[in-house]
């Protein structure tokens, strides 16, 4: 696995805790039998097995998992094989459930299908919401469901507090705004009806990571710090390095707390 795939693997326990159970329960109630399902930005496939193993998706699902990185699709295949799927032609099969892994642009692939459920985790905050949401809704059949978990909503916290927090985190959020929005979560609540959808459920899905770290959460936090560094290295210079040195020392000493505010949203077309 490369560094990004290692990060996707490491954050599984963080996502497991964060996902809003009330929104998941509403999704479970609203789903038709054997829904044709598609996921935009499927990563290494952990979302597929989570929804199946948690009993959110019924058996018999036809699941299309799209990611624009071919290496993610390759790792997702191995993950699904480890989870009891078997390879049959170009699909992976377990009992009556079939998964097709597609490497490509999500919007291009979605334009060729019609689905009962669209899943897009940590996706909408990376694109232009007003353009992306209608395009995603168009891929759904009438009455189809759109599930947007782990949608970032503008708040990042590191503890213990550091004098440079406001400067570093303000610049970090502004960097997010260059391609998407650091406040997509709250904007999505108004954007759903504007795009022709009905808001069914919404709730917080905050990442909260604190010592003692479980599983690979130290790897997850290290990647978050690397992401901040990569985004701001040319902007903040020595101030950023001072902040990072303090945060990495706290991580090494099992002192660092990290919180990211996010929303889960369920809508119907």
C-alpha positions as CSV (number, residue, x, y, z in Angstrom):
1,X,0.0,0.0,0.0
2,X,1.1,3.6,-0.6
3,X,0.9,6.3,2.0
4,X,-2.6,7.4,1.0
5,X,-3.9,3.8,1.1
6,X,-2.2,3.3,4.5
7,X,-4.1,6.4,5.7
8,X,-7.5,5.0,4.4
9,X,-6.8,1.7,6.1
10,X,-5.7,3.4,9.4
11,X,-8.9,5.6,9.7
12,X,-11.3,2.7,9.7
13,X,-11.8,2.7,13.5
14,X,-12.1,6.5,13.4
15,X,-14.9,6.3,10.8
16,X,-16.5,3.5,12.7
17,X,-16.9,5.6,15.8
18,X,-17.9,8.7,13.9
19,X,-20.7,7.6,11.6
20,X,-24.0,8.8,12.8
21,X,-26.1,5.9,13.9
22,X,-29.4,7.7,13.6
23,X,-28.8,8.6,9.9
24,X,-27.7,5.0,9.3
25,X,-30.9,3.7,10.9
26,X,-33.0,5.9,8.6
27,X,-31.1,4.7,5.6
28,X,-31.7,1.1,6.6
29,X,-35.5,1.8,6.8
30,X,-35.7,3.7,3.5
31,X,-33.8,1.2,1.4
32,X,-35.7,-1.0,-1.1
33,X,-34.9,-4.7,-1.4
34,X,-31.7,-5.4,-3.3
35,X,-30.9,-1.7,-4.1
36,X,-28.7,-1.0,-7.1
37,X,-25.9,0.9,-5.3
38,X,-23.0,3.1,-6.4
39,X,-20.3,4.7,-4.4
40,X,-18.3,7.7,-5.6
41,X,-14.8,7.9,-4.1
42,X,-14.9,4.3,-2.8
43,X,-11.2,4.2,-1.7
44,X,-10.0,0.8,-0.7
45,X,-13.5,-0.7,-0.2
46,X,-13.9,-0.4,3.6
47,X,-17.2,1.4,3.2
48,X,-18.6,-1.5,1.2
49,X,-17.9,-4.2,3.8
50,X,-18.9,-1.8,6.7
51,X,-22.4,-1.3,5.2
52,X,-22.8,-5.0,4.6
53,X,-21.4,-6.2,7.9
54,X,-23.4,-3.7,9.9
55,X,-26.6,-4.9,8.2
56,X,-27.3,-1.5,6.6
57,X,-27.3,-3.0,3.1
58,X,-29.3,-6.2,2.5
59,X,-27.9,-9.2,0.8
60,X,-28.4,-9.2,-3.0
61,X,-27.0,-5.8,-3.6
62,X,-25.4,-4.9,-6.9
63,X,-22.7,-2.5,-5.8
64,X,-20.6,-0.4,-8.2
65,X,-17.5,1.2,-6.5
66,X,-15.8,4.0,-8.3
67,X,-12.5,5.6,-7.5
68,X,-10.3,7.7,-9.7
69,X,-7.1,6.0,-8.5
70,X,-6.6,2.6,-10.1
71,X,-4.3,1.6,-7.2
72,X,-7.2,2.1,-4.8
73,X,-9.3,-0.3,-6.8
74,X,-6.5,-2.9,-6.7
75,X,-6.3,-2.7,-2.9
76,X,-10.1,-2.7,-2.6
77,X,-10.1,-6.0,-4.6
78,X,-7.7,-7.5,-2.1
79,X,-9.8,-6.2,0.8
80,X,-13.0,-7.7,-0.5
81,X,-11.3,-11.1,-1.2
82,X,-10.1,-11.1,2.4
83,X,-13.7,-10.3,3.5
84,X,-15.0,-13.5,1.8
85,X,-15.7,-12.3,-1.7
86,X,-14.6,-14.4,-4.7
87,X,-13.6,-13.3,-8.1
88,X,-16.1,-14.2,-10.9
89,X,-15.2,-12.7,-14.3
90,X,-14.9,-8.9,-13.7
91,X,-17.0,-8.9,-10.5
92,X,-16.5,-9.9,-6.9
93,X,-19.3,-12.1,-5.4
94,X,-20.3,-13.0,-1.9
95,X,-23.6,-14.9,-1.5
96,X,-26.0,-12.9,-3.6
97,X,-24.0,-9.6,-3.4
98,X,-21.9,-8.5,-6.3
99,X,-19.4,-5.7,-6.4
100,X,-17.9,-4.1,-9.5
101,X,-14.8,-2.0,-9.0
102,X,-14.3,0.8,-11.5
103,X,-11.3,3.0,-11.8
104,X,-12.3,6.4,-13.4
105,X,-14.0,9.7,-12.9
106,X,-17.1,9.3,-10.8
107,X,-19.2,11.8,-12.7
108,X,-18.4,10.2,-16.1
109,X,-19.2,6.7,-14.8
110,X,-22.4,7.8,-13.1
111,X,-23.7,9.4,-16.3
112,X,-24.1,5.9,-17.7
113,X,-26.2,4.3,-15.0
114,X,-29.3,4.6,-12.8
115,X,-29.2,3.6,-9.2
116,X,-31.4,3.3,-6.1
117,X,-28.6,4.4,-3.7
118,X,-25.6,6.7,-4.1
119,X,-22.9,6.7,-1.4
120,X,-20.3,9.4,-1.3
121,X,-18.2,9.6,1.8
122,X,-15.8,12.5,2.4
123,X,-16.4,13.4,-1.2
124,X,-18.5,16.6,-1.6
125,X,-16.1,18.8,0.3
126,X,-13.5,18.1,-2.4
127,X,-15.7,19.3,-5.3
128,X,-17.8,22.3,-6.2
129,X,-21.1,21.5,-4.4
130,X,-23.5,23.5,-6.6
131,X,-22.3,21.6,-9.7
132,X,-21.6,18.2,-8.2
133,X,-24.9,17.7,-6.3
134,X,-27.3,17.9,-9.3
135,X,-25.0,15.6,-11.3
136,X,-25.0,13.0,-8.5
137,X,-28.8,13.2,-8.1
138,X,-29.2,12.7,-11.9
139,X,-27.7,9.2,-11.4
140,X,-30.5,8.1,-9.2
141,X,-33.8,6.6,-10.1
142,X,-37.0,8.5,-8.9
143,X,-37.2,8.0,-5.2
144,X,-33.5,7.1,-5.0
145,X,-31.4,7.8,-1.9
146,X,-28.2,9.7,-1.6
147,X,-26.0,9.1,1.5
148,X,-23.2,11.6,2.2
149,X,-21.3,10.5,5.4
150,X,-18.2,12.2,6.8
151,X,-18.7,15.5,5.1
152,X,-16.3,18.1,6.6
153,X,-18.0,21.1,8.2
154,X,-15.4,23.7,9.0
155,X,-14.0,22.9,12.5
156,X,-10.6,21.4,13.2
157,X,-9.3,21.2,16.8
158,X,-5.9,20.1,18.1
159,X,-5.3,19.8,21.9
160,X,-3.3,20.9,23.9
161,X,-3.8,24.4,22.5
162,X,-0.9,26.0,20.7
163,X,-0.3,29.8,20.2
164,X,-0.2,29.3,16.4
165,X,-3.5,27.3,16.2
166,X,-5.6,30.1,14.7
167,X,-3.0,31.0,12.1
168,X,-2.3,27.4,11.0
169,X,-5.9,26.1,11.0
170,X,-7.3,29.2,9.4
171,X,-4.8,28.8,6.5
172,X,-5.6,25.1,6.4
173,X,-9.3,25.7,5.9
174,X,-8.7,28.4,3.3
175,X,-6.6,25.9,1.4
176,X,-9.6,23.5,1.4
177,X,-11.7,26.3,-0.1
178,X,-9.6,26.5,-3.2
179,X,-11.2,23.4,-4.8
180,X,-14.2,22.6,-2.6
181,X,-15.4,24.1,0.7
182,X,-14.4,23.8,4.3
183,X,-18.1,24.3,5.2
184,X,-19.7,21.8,2.9
185,X,-21.5,20.0,5.6
186,X,-23.7,22.9,6.6
187,X,-24.1,24.1,3.0
188,X,-25.3,20.7,2.0
189,X,-28.4,21.0,4.2
190,X,-29.7,23.9,2.1
191,X,-28.2,22.6,-1.2
192,X,-30.2,19.3,-1.1
193,X,-33.7,20.9,-1.6
194,X,-32.3,23.5,-4.0
195,X,-31.1,20.6,-6.2
196,X,-34.4,18.9,-6.1
197,X,-33.9,16.5,-3.2
198,X,-35.7,15.9,0.1
199,X,-33.6,16.0,3.3
200,X,-34.4,12.8,5.2
201,X,-31.8,12.8,8.0
202,X,-28.7,14.6,9.1
203,X,-26.4,14.4,12.1
204,X,-22.8,15.0,13.3
205,X,-20.1,12.4,12.5
206,X,-17.1,14.0,14.2
207,X,-13.7,12.4,14.1
208,X,-12.5,12.3,17.7
209,X,-9.1,10.8,18.3
210,X,-7.4,10.8,21.7
211,X,-4.8,8.8,23.6
212,X,-4.3,5.9,24.2
213,X,-4.7,5.4,20.5
214,X,-6.3,2.3,19.2
215,X,-5.5,0.3,16.1
216,X,-3.6,2.4,13.6
217,X,-4.8,5.7,14.8
218,X,-1.3,7.0,15.4
219,X,-0.7,6.4,11.6
220,X,-4.0,8.3,10.9
221,X,-2.9,11.3,13.0
222,X,0.6,11.3,11.4
223,X,-1.1,11.5,8.0
224,X,-3.3,14.4,9.1
225,X,-0.2,16.3,10.2
226,X,1.5,15.5,6.9
227,X,-1.6,16.8,5.1
228,X,-1.5,20.1,6.9
229,X,2.2,20.4,6.1
230,X,1.7,19.6,2.5
231,X,-1.1,22.2,2.1
232,X,0.7,25.0,3.9
233,X,4.5,24.5,3.5
234,X,4.9,27.3,1.0
235,X,2.6,29.7,3.0
236,X,3.6,29.6,6.7
237,X,7.2,28.6,6.6
238,X,9.0,28.6,10.0
239,X,5.7,29.1,11.9
240,X,4.2,26.0,10.4
241,X,7.4,24.0,11.3
242,X,7.2,25.2,14.9
243,X,3.6,24.1,15.1
244,X,4.3,20.7,13.5
245,X,7.2,20.0,15.7
246,X,5.1,20.5,18.8
247,X,2.2,18.4,17.4
248,X,4.5,15.6,16.4
249,X,6.2,15.6,19.8
250,X,2.7,15.4,21.4
251,X,1.8,12.5,19.1
252,X,5.0,10.6,20.0
253,X,4.3,11.2,23.7
254,X,0.6,10.1,23.5
255,X,-0.7,13.6,24.3
256,X,-2.3,14.8,21.0
257,X,-6.1,15.1,20.7
258,X,-7.7,15.7,17.3
259,X,-11.3,16.6,16.5
260,X,-12.8,17.3,13.1
261,X,-16.4,18.4,12.8
262,X,-18.4,16.6,10.1
263,X,-22.0,15.8,9.1
264,X,-23.7,12.8,7.7
265,X,-26.6,13.6,5.4
266,X,-29.3,11.4,3.8
267,X,-31.5,12.7,1.0
268,X,-34.1,11.3,-1.4
269,X,-34.5,12.5,-5.0
